[in-house]
Amino acid sequence: MNFHGHPARALALPGGDRCVVALQGAQVLSWTPADGGERLYLSPRAAHDGTTAIRGGIPLCFPQFNQRVLEGRTLPKHGFARNVRWAELGQEAQGEDRIALFVLRDDEATRALWPASFDARVAVRLSPGRLAVGFSVRNTGAQSFAFALALHSYLRVADVATARLHGLDGASFWDAVSDLQQPQRRRVQGGALAFRGETDRVYASGGRSLRLQDGGRPLVLTQSASMPETVVWNPGAALGAQLADLPPEGWREMLCVEAACIDTPVVLPPGHTWQGWQALDARSR
Ligand code: TA6
């Protein structure tokens, strides 16, 4: 199928839950639980040329986060996994759930950017009221390699100014807006997180379950212990206006809450596999 210009695959449950995954980046672009509307933000101005990063959904940042340098090489911002087409391995049913599996292996183009032999998989699991994205990577080469990653989820909110993110009270964080020149500086979150202007923080969230309150629509976010950080990003009006692939008011309708493994890159020895996941739960509780 084609979804807003992106070659994609759809997953659907008999109860009405649905999600759509682009082949580029194995990136979830849409998730609509049966008893509600769209829960992910996809910019109407997102590129769909097959190689430019798609602004919205759940991009996978791999093998680096933002513009950090790994193993002496400068990789593209947020790595290359989100810029390339993944192969679909198929779909399967497990109980009430449906799972779609995608794979990316190293090739000449990836090795030119990052000298690693790998087999990376994305598993998108759609359950009633719930969406989980799992990522695994196996080192298929003879040398260890290091990587950082994030599931850079763009959540749809009615108005970011009234949204609140609960669950990070007491967690330490690094603020990329105010402390960019002080990478070691840490602050501590007090209470729920509200959004006034540009927000770009890396929280040591260590297994906490978070709750995004957006009007009457709560969303519970969980992530694997292998992803010890949560990045919270909203560009605000000024930076939002500079992003050509975001409409002028688009920043109001999105909030990125990203499961991440950034501060200490993973070092993966030959033959070993690393796994991580993030789950979004819209079931009322
Ligand atoms: O996750 C937050 C962040 O690293 C921000 O600093 C911001 O740059 C954002 O990701 C989006 O990056 P992108 O390359 O997709 O425009």
Boltz pocket constraint, residues with backbone or C-beta under 6 A from the ligand:
constraints:
  - pocket:
      binder: B
      contacts: [[A, 53], [A, 66], [A, 77], [A, 78], [A, 152], [A, 176], [A, 200], [A, 231], [A, 232], [A, 233], [A, 256], [A, 258]]
      max_distance: 6.0
